[in-house]
C-alpha cells in the first residue's frame, strides 16, 4: 500500500523491452537496486513497470544488455498533473478543498464522552452547552483545564476527568465514583427497638437491651420489642437502678401484606401495515437535505434514522452527516383485554411484588393474587404472608430518661 | 569454513539449510503462485518458461502466462499457471 502510494506520487511507467538479452537487463537492474515489477512476456517483447527514477538509472544496464526500452504508458501524480496542466479550475477546486479542510480543522466538530455510566452523554453534552462548549466552536476557545474543573465541581460523583482536543474532536474521559461518597455516622444514643408493622414474632436475637416480647407473641406496629432500659435489681428482685443502652437485635415476624395494581380494560394495539418509506438525508453544517417519498393521508409512521459523520481520520471529523431513514406505517386501535392478557398482568404483578421483596431479603411464605373486574378495567389484588425483620430503632425520649432517673433518686 | 564443514554442522545441529548453505526455498500457493528465495540470477524468461540460476544448480519453471510479480536481491514471486518445476544440479 505504502509502496504503491510512493510509486504513484513519484510516477511510474509501463515499458517494453526488446533486444537480445532482456534477462541480463533484469539481472543488472536487480544488482543496481532498480525496481522492476509486473514483468510479462509478450510476443513483442517483455513488458514491465518501473519508476521514473529507475528509468533514469537504467541507462547503463540498457547499454550493457543491448536492449531497447520503449515507454508504453505513464502513471502517477507527476504525469496526471502534466496532462491536466490546462485545467486551472480543477486545480483551483482542489486547492479550495484543501483550504476548506484546513479552515475546518480549527473547529470542534464532535464531542465524545467515555466512561460515563450514571450520567448520559446527552446530559453531559447539554452541560457542555451551558459552558459554551459545543460543536462548531473554535478549538482555541476550548479550555480543557477549566472544563475538567467545572465537571469535577458540578458532578460530585465524577472522581476523575480528562478532557483533550484531538483533531476536530473533543474527547472527555470520566470515571464515576462507584462506592459510597460518605460513610453513614453510627448512632450511639440510647434507643428502643419497636415493631415496624403488625405480626407474630417468629425469631428473636437480642444483642443488647431488655426483650419485651417473646417468640410467638403478636405485636402491633409501634410496640416495643427490645427496650433500651436495662434494670439493675438487688437480690430481692427490686429494681435499684436502670441503665440506658442502645437496644440491638434481630426480630423477625410473620406479617401479611396486600397489594393492588389497576389496569385499563382496553389495550392499544399497533399493527404494521407493511408500507415503508425509505429515504436519505445529508446535513452539511446548518444546511440539511432530506430525500424521502411524501406521506399519503393521515397515517402514523415509526421512523428510524441511521446517522454517520464524515471523518477523514479517526479524530478528524467534519460537519457533514449523512444517513438513511426508514419509516414504517402502522395503524393503532384499541380492543378489550383478553382473559389471557389479564392472566399475564396478574403473573407480572405477582412477579414484580416478589422480586421487590426478595431484593430486600424478605422471605415469602404465601403469595396469592386474583383479578377483580372494575367498571372501566380490572385490577390485580394480592395478599402475601411474609417473614421479615420488623424491628426499627426509636430514640429514647429525654422525658422518659429523666423520669427513670427521678425514680432512681427517690428510691 | 568449507561447504563440507557447514553441511556437517547443519546435519548435527539441525540448522536451517537455506540460511547456512544458501539453498533455494520455493513456496507455492496452489498452482498459480510461487515464491522463490535464494536465487542468483535470471537465465531465461518467456511466457511459458522461466529459468533461474541458484547456488547449487538451475531451476526451470514451466507453465502458461508466467509473470514475475516482483523480484529483488532475495526473492521473486511468479504468478501464472505453473505446470512443472525442474531442478538441475551443477
Interface residues (C-beta under 8 A of the other chain):
Chain A: X22 X23 X26 X27 X30 X31 X36 X37 X38 X39 X40 X41 X42 X46 X48
Chain B: X41 X42 X43 X44 X45 X46 X47 X66 X67 X68 X69 X70 X71 X72 X73
